[in-house]
Structure formats: structure tokens, C-alpha cells
């Protein structure tokens, strides 16, 4: 499996990347995935980000590399820098506040 950077370089992605660190066995992670979909759909922002879902069991290397200690965690990477992070969002409002600089 190619690294996240290699995928980005190959695709020439210029839009910010939204990385959703999740666990397939966590109910809270599944709820947050629904909140995230709602936020992006509400203002038609699906195309604003390149969304990556990173399951902790499939990619523990990325979880460690980004220093994720709690799930779910949302990270916005723009260019080669982390621009925003949200640990254990409670609802749509938390996610909207995190993504506000990029949302329409």
C-alpha cells in the first residue's frame, strides 16, 4: 500500500486533506463519521477536502506518525503542514468549528 504522501504526489492534490482516524469497532467513531458527512453535505463541501479514512488496526503506522492517542480524531493537512486537529468531537458543531476556515 502506497504512503499517504505518495498518493498525494501522484494525484497532484492541491486541496486540503481531511484525515479521519477511526476504529471499526467504536460506536463513537461511527457516529462521528455521520456527523462529518452531515457537515460536508450541509454546505455542499464534499469537494473541498480530499478525505482519507485511517483505521487504527489497518494503519497503526499512520496513527503513530500523526501522534493520535484518542479516537476518533480529525486532522486537516494543507500542503505539508497540519493546520487543524480535533480529538473526540461531540457533534456537528465541533466539526464545523474545526473546518470553518475551509467551508463555504
Backbone as a chain_set.jsonl record, in Angstrom:
{"seq": "XXXXXXXXXXXXXXXXXXXXXXXXXXXXXXXXXXXXXXXXXXXXXXXXXXXXXXXXXXXXXXXXXXXXXXXXXXXXXXXXXXXXXXXXXXXXXXXXXXXXXXXX", "coords": {"N": [[0.847, -1.181, 0.0], [0.597, 2.17, -0.883], [2.189, 5.108, 0.467], [0.648, 7.863, 2.214], [1.684, 10.343, 1.394], [2.802, 9.659, -1.1], [0.502, 8.982, -2.525], [-0.738, 11.463, -2.594], [1.149, 12.989, -4.047], [1.133, 11.651, -6.508], [-1.453, 12.092, -7.405], [-1.533, 14.796, -7.591], [-2.786, 16.461, -5.758], [-4.173, 19.396, -4.631], [-5.94, 20.433, -2.902], [-6.89, 20.773, 0.563], [-6.229, 18.067, 2.838], [-8.328, 15.955, 4.621], [-8.067, 14.037, 7.299], [-9.392, 11.279, 8.759], [-9.121, 9.654, 11.575], [-9.958, 6.563, 12.753], [-11.842, 3.845, 14.282], [-12.962, 0.646, 13.54], [-14.473, -0.734, 15.348], [-15.647, 0.966, 17.114], [-18.394, 2.607, 18.398], [-18.708, 5.341, 18.838], [-16.935, 6.411, 16.96], [-18.24, 5.709, 14.596], [-20.559, 7.262, 14.849], [-19.425, 9.827, 14.732], [-18.468, 9.787, 12.136], [-20.869, 9.962, 10.753], [-21.669, 12.534, 11.622], [-19.655, 14.053, 10.419], [-20.159, 13.596, 7.685], [-22.621, 14.842, 7.525], [-21.971, 17.546, 8.056], [-20.293, 18.15, 5.872], [-22.072, 17.721, 3.773], [-24.125, 19.51, 4.281], [-23.36, 22.118, 3.507], [-22.581, 21.605, 0.99], [-19.856, 20.734, 0.664], [-18.358, 18.532, -0.095], [-16.408, 18.342, -2.073], [-14.409, 19.995, -1.171], [-12.379, 18.993, 0.42], [-9.88, 16.415, 0.349], [-10.709, 13.431, 1.407], [-9.54, 11.146, 3.756], [-9.859, 8.038, 5.267], [-8.614, 6.543, 8.068], [-8.103, 3.595, 9.509], [-7.378, 2.445, 12.713], [-6.465, -0.169, 13.139], [-5.695, -1.054, 10.653], [-3.747, 0.765, 9.734], [-1.611, 1.319, 11.758], [0.844, 2.566, 11.717], [0.465, 5.124, 10.606], [-1.222, 6.219, 12.522], [0.51, 6.363, 14.681], [2.513, 8.005, 13.594], [1.178, 10.456, 13.229], [0.712, 11.031, 15.818], [-1.637, 10.324, 17.152], [-3.678, 9.766, 19.85], [-6.181, 9.329, 20.853], [-9.344, 8.152, 19.716], [-12.298, 9.012, 17.935], [-10.256, 11.018, 15.732], [-9.822, 14.011, 13.972], [-7.897, 15.412, 11.418], [-6.614, 18.153, 9.688], [-4.707, 18.603, 6.895], [-2.8, 20.777, 5.107], [-1.034, 21.457, 2.296], [2.106, 20.571, 3.308], [1.759, 20.647, 5.967], [0.246, 20.296, 9.172], [-2.789, 21.733, 9.816], [-5.045, 21.891, 11.442], [-6.649, 20.226, 14.203], [-8.83, 17.912, 15.741], [-9.908, 16.256, 18.51], [-11.88, 13.564, 19.487], [-14.6, 14.583, 18.695], [-17.775, 15.955, 19.622], [-20.059, 16.46, 18.217], [-21.817, 17.851, 15.356], [-21.407, 20.616, 15.496], [-18.85, 20.945, 16.705], [-17.236, 19.891, 14.679], [-17.839, 21.613, 12.552], [-16.748, 23.989, 13.563], [-14.031, 23.343, 13.573], [-13.534, 22.98, 10.824], [-14.238, 25.4, 9.731], [-12.556, 27.493, 8.495], [-12.261, 26.48, 5.917], [-14.72, 25.826, 4.89], [-17.527, 26.579, 2.753]], "CA": [[0.0, 0.0, 0.0], [1.398, 3.382, -1.009], [2.071, 6.041, 1.58], [-0.26, 8.981, 2.005], [2.406, 11.35, 0.613], [2.938, 9.173, -2.472], [-0.81, 9.11, -3.146], [-0.959, 12.885, -2.824], [2.04, 13.414, -5.127], [0.665, 11.049, -7.76], [-2.717, 12.678, -7.832], [-1.405, 16.232, -7.723], [-3.833, 17.036, -4.928], [-3.855, 20.711, -4.106], [-6.889, 20.796, -1.856], [-6.504, 20.247, 1.878], [-6.596, 16.689, 3.137], [-9.001, 15.751, 5.892], [-7.75, 12.669, 7.693], [-10.294, 10.83, 9.815], [-8.578, 8.486, 12.268], [-11.151, 5.906, 13.273], [-11.772, 2.434, 14.644], [-14.159, -0.036, 13.034], [-15.222, -1.343, 16.449], [-16.092, 2.018, 18.019], [-19.67, 3.243, 18.083], [-18.494, 6.793, 18.795], [-16.308, 6.705, 15.661], [-19.284, 5.618, 13.566], [-21.408, 8.445, 14.996], [-18.674, 10.994, 14.25], [-18.45, 9.691, 10.679], [-22.155, 10.513, 10.336], [-21.62, 13.981, 11.838], [-18.773, 14.611, 9.398], [-20.898, 13.56, 6.419], [-23.663, 15.858, 7.63], [-21.334, 18.865, 7.941], [-19.834, 18.338, 4.499], [-23.229, 17.752, 2.883], [-24.975, 20.665, 4.582], [-22.967, 23.266, 2.686], [-22.046, 21.072, -0.276], [-18.398, 20.832, 0.742], [-17.711, 17.242, -0.326], [-15.241, 18.523, -2.928], [-13.459, 20.915, -0.555], [-11.281, 18.223, 1.003], [-9.588, 15.036, -0.042], [-10.982, 12.735, 2.662], [-8.881, 9.859, 3.985], [-10.258, 7.344, 6.489], [-7.498, 5.722, 8.516], [-8.494, 2.694, 10.585], [-6.224, 2.225, 13.588], [-5.936, -1.528, 13.034], [-5.094, -1.239, 9.328], [-2.595, 1.641, 9.54], [-1.086, 1.82, 13.032], [1.996, 3.423, 11.446], [-0.018, 6.499, 10.438], [-1.724, 6.655, 13.823], [1.696, 6.729, 15.462], [3.204, 9.118, 12.936], [0.441, 11.685, 13.489], [0.598, 11.215, 17.263], [-3.042, 10.184, 17.555], [-3.768, 8.97, 21.075], [-7.594, 9.032, 21.102], [-10.159, 8.047, 18.512], [-11.87, 9.465, 16.626], [-9.514, 12.273, 15.61], [-9.825, 14.618, 12.647], [-6.713, 16.24, 11.182], [-6.594, 18.823, 8.391], [-3.345, 18.829, 6.41], [-2.794, 21.644, 3.93], [0.37, 21.428, 1.892], [2.801, 19.539, 4.074], [1.63, 21.02, 7.375], [-1.01, 20.094, 9.879], [-3.394, 23.046, 10.052], [-6.064, 21.82, 12.488], [-6.863, 18.892, 14.781], [-9.948, 17.8, 16.673], [-9.919, 14.95, 19.161], [-13.159, 13.137, 20.045], [-15.678, 15.562, 18.511], [-19.039, 15.561, 20.243], [-21.185, 16.647, 17.314], [-21.607, 18.629, 14.132], [-20.895, 21.958, 15.828], [-17.393, 20.836, 16.892], [-16.615, 19.664, 13.369], [-17.991, 22.857, 11.802], [-15.769, 24.957, 14.068], [-12.712, 22.912, 13.103], [-13.42, 23.129, 9.37], [-14.766, 26.72, 9.331], [-11.735, 28.239, 7.529], [-12.293, 25.869, 4.589], [-16.092, 25.605, 4.436], [-18.201, 27.666, 2.028]], "C": [[0.888, 1.238, 0.0], [1.182, 4.296, 0.188], [1.127, 7.171, 1.211], [0.406, 10.043, 1.139], [2.53, 10.939, -0.848], [1.605, 9.292, -3.209], [-1.083, 10.564, -3.501], [-0.121, 13.367, -4.002], [1.563, 12.891, -6.477], [-0.573, 11.746, -8.293], [-2.624, 14.189, -8.037], [-2.455, 16.981, -6.921], [-3.38, 18.38, -4.383], [-4.821, 21.131, -3.01], [-6.451, 20.185, -0.537], [-6.982, 18.81, 2.051], [-7.215, 16.635, 4.531], [-8.819, 14.286, 6.239], [-8.601, 12.329, 8.911], [-9.728, 9.549, 10.393], [-9.721, 7.849, 13.038], [-10.849, 4.467, 13.698], [-13.072, 1.781, 14.199], [-15.006, -0.648, 14.153], [-15.788, -0.319, 17.423], [-17.397, 2.64, 17.541], [-19.532, 4.752, 17.983], [-17.872, 7.2, 17.456], [-17.347, 6.659, 14.543], [-20.233, 6.821, 13.626], [-20.713, 9.68, 14.426], [-18.575, 10.967, 12.727], [-19.755, 10.24, 10.098], [-22.209, 12.024, 10.496], [-20.793, 14.658, 10.747], [-19.487, 14.665, 8.044], [-21.971, 14.65, 6.399], [-23.088, 17.256, 7.419], [-20.912, 19.133, 6.499], [-21.011, 18.456, 3.527], [-24.035, 19.034, 3.056], [-24.626, 21.858, 3.7], [-22.336, 22.837, 1.366], [-20.526, 21.213, -0.359], [-17.695, 19.507, 0.515], [-16.444, 17.388, -1.158], [-14.171, 19.422, -2.346], [-12.21, 20.194, -0.074], [-11.062, 16.928, 0.241], [-9.69, 14.261, 1.266], [-10.286, 11.385, 2.683], [-9.408, 9.292, 5.297], [-9.129, 6.392, 6.856], [-7.964, 4.903, 9.706], [-7.258, 2.345, 11.402], [-5.631, 0.822, 13.455], [-5.259, -1.783, 11.691], [-3.829, -0.416, 9.131], [-2.071, 2.193, 10.867], [0.125, 2.727, 12.84], [1.573, 4.887, 11.278], [-0.565, 7.064, 11.749], [-0.553, 7.13, 14.683], [2.377, 7.973, 14.886], [2.518, 10.459, 13.202], [0.232, 11.93, 14.983], [-0.828, 11.152, 17.771], [-3.103, 9.256, 18.762], [-5.205, 8.597, 21.42], [-8.326, 9.0, 19.778], [-11.586, 8.415, 18.839], [-11.102, 10.781, 16.712], [-9.583, 12.725, 14.156], [-8.615, 15.526, 12.528], [-6.834, 16.832, 9.788], [-5.132, 19.104, 8.05], [-3.455, 19.628, 5.127], [-1.343, 21.824, 3.523], [1.04, 20.278, 2.611], [2.701, 19.786, 5.572], [0.255, 20.692, 7.929], [-1.559, 21.46, 10.239], [-4.417, 23.038, 11.176], [-6.226, 20.377, 12.943], [-8.016, 18.96, 15.76], [-9.999, 16.376, 17.192], [-11.297, 14.728, 19.791], [-14.25, 14.195, 19.923], [-16.986, 15.032, 19.082], [-20.225, 15.698, 19.305], [-20.806, 17.5, 16.121], [-20.98, 19.989, 14.426], [-19.375, 21.941, 16.007], [-16.678, 20.715, 15.545], [-16.706, 20.919, 12.509], [-16.981, 23.899, 12.256], [-14.361, 24.612, 13.584], [-12.522, 23.252, 11.631], [-13.831, 24.508, 8.861], [-13.877, 27.469, 8.335], [-11.829, 27.716, 6.103], [-13.716, 25.726, 4.032], [-16.639, 26.823, 3.709], [-19.286, 28.251, 2.879]], "O": [[1.823, 1.338, 0.795], [0.136, 4.264, 0.835], [0.846, 7.402, 0.036], [-0.232, 10.59, 0.239], [2.381, 11.773, -1.741], [1.577, 9.659, -4.383], [-1.598, 10.861, -4.579], [-0.627, 14.081, -4.867], [1.589, 13.614, -7.473], [-0.71, 11.958, -9.497], [-3.539, 14.794, -8.595], [-2.954, 18.018, -7.358], [-2.329, 18.483, -3.75], [-4.552, 22.078, -2.271], [-5.722, 19.193, -0.519], [-7.996, 18.399, 1.488], [-6.685, 17.201, 5.487], [-9.346, 13.403, 5.562], [-8.539, 12.994, 9.945], [-9.836, 8.483, 9.787], [-10.372, 8.493, 13.861], [-9.748, 3.955, 13.494], [-14.157, 2.306, 14.453], [-16.148, -1.039, 13.913], [-16.351, -0.693, 18.452], [-17.488, 3.137, 16.418], [-20.168, 5.378, 17.136], [-18.248, 8.224, 16.885], [-17.322, 7.495, 13.64], [-20.658, 7.337, 12.593], [-21.331, 10.481, 13.726], [-18.597, 12.022, 12.092], [-19.741, 10.908, 9.064], [-22.725, 12.726, 9.626], [-21.179, 15.7, 10.218], [-19.418, 15.675, 7.343], [-22.195, 15.296, 5.375], [-23.66, 18.058, 6.682], [-21.15, 20.218, 5.969], [-20.942, 19.217, 2.562], [-24.564, 19.577, 2.087], [-25.523, 22.537, 3.199], [-21.644, 23.618, 0.712], [-19.989, 21.744, -1.331], [-16.533, 19.364, 0.897], [-15.495, 16.628, -0.965], [-13.12, 19.601, -2.962], [-11.107, 20.734, -0.155], [-11.964, 16.422, -0.427], [-8.841, 14.421, 2.143], [-10.419, 10.584, 1.758], [-9.407, 9.977, 6.32], [-8.736, 5.541, 6.058], [-8.194, 5.445, 10.787], [-6.217, 1.991, 10.848], [-4.428, 0.641, 13.639], [-4.36, -2.618, 11.592], [-2.92, -0.855, 8.426], [-2.083, 3.406, 11.078], [0.411, 3.565, 13.695], [2.258, 5.788, 11.762], [-0.389, 8.245, 12.046], [-0.628, 8.174, 15.33], [2.766, 8.877, 15.626], [3.187, 11.478, 13.38], [-0.365, 12.936, 15.366], [-1.185, 11.853, 18.719], [-2.643, 8.116, 18.71], [-5.436, 7.663, 22.188], [-7.982, 9.72, 18.84], [-12.042, 8.143, 19.95], [-11.281, 11.557, 17.65], [-9.422, 11.927, 13.233], [-8.335, 16.317, 13.428], [-7.119, 16.122, 8.823], [-4.416, 19.754, 8.811], [-4.119, 19.212, 4.177], [-0.521, 22.289, 4.313], [0.587, 19.136, 2.528], [3.457, 19.212, 6.355], [-0.758, 20.801, 7.238], [-0.882, 22.256, 10.888], [-4.642, 24.071, 11.807], [-5.98, 19.435, 12.189], [-8.166, 19.927, 16.507], [-10.116, 15.419, 16.426], [-11.809, 15.575, 20.523], [-14.774, 14.659, 20.936], [-17.269, 13.835, 19.035], [-21.284, 15.123, 19.557], [-19.639, 17.825, 15.906], [-20.117, 20.454, 13.68], [-18.687, 22.832, 15.509], [-15.652, 21.354, 15.31], [-15.751, 21.257, 11.809], [-16.416, 24.616, 11.43], [-13.59, 25.503, 13.227], [-11.469, 23.753, 11.237], [-13.772, 24.753, 7.656], [-14.412, 28.046, 7.389], [-11.505, 28.444, 5.164], [-13.891, 25.527, 2.83], [-16.265, 27.957, 4.007], [-19.973, 29.179, 2.453]]}, "num_chains": 1, "name": "protein.A"}
